[in-house]
């Protein structure tokens, strides 16, 4: 499953992202959530032992000011 933003970026389950500021931990897309009356969101799980979980709007994840895709 994948989703395309207006910028034609692709987000897939299993994709890894890093925040552009703060600690450089890796976050993996666990789930893509579509709601009837809200924008698409993604659930991210932090890697490296903490395994914290956050849910953010897909649009925020694709904003290069805050997140960048890891290669």
Secondary structure as the mmCIF struct_conf table of DSSP 4:
data_model
#
loop_
_struct_conf.conf_type_id
_struct_conf.id
_struct_conf.beg_label_comp_id
_struct_conf.beg_label_asym_id
_struct_conf.beg_label_seq_id
_struct_conf.end_label_comp_id
_struct_conf.end_label_asym_id
_struct_conf.end_label_seq_id
STRN STRN1 UNK A 2 UNK A 4
TURN_TY1_P TURN_TY1_P1 UNK A 6 UNK A 7
STRN STRN2 UNK A 10 UNK A 12
TURN_TY1_P TURN_TY1_P2 UNK A 13 UNK A 14
STRN STRN3 UNK A 16 UNK A 19
BEND BEND1 UNK A 20 UNK A 22
STRN STRN4 UNK A 26 UNK A 33
BEND BEND2 UNK A 36 UNK A 38
STRN STRN5 UNK A 41 UNK A 46
BEND BEND3 UNK A 48 UNK A 49
STRN STRN6 UNK A 53 UNK A 57
HELX_RH_AL_P HELX_RH_AL_P1 UNK A 58 UNK A 61
TURN_TY1_P TURN_TY1_P3 UNK A 62 UNK A 62
TURN_TY1_P TURN_TY1_P4 UNK A 64 UNK A 66
STRN STRN7 UNK A 67 UNK A 69
#
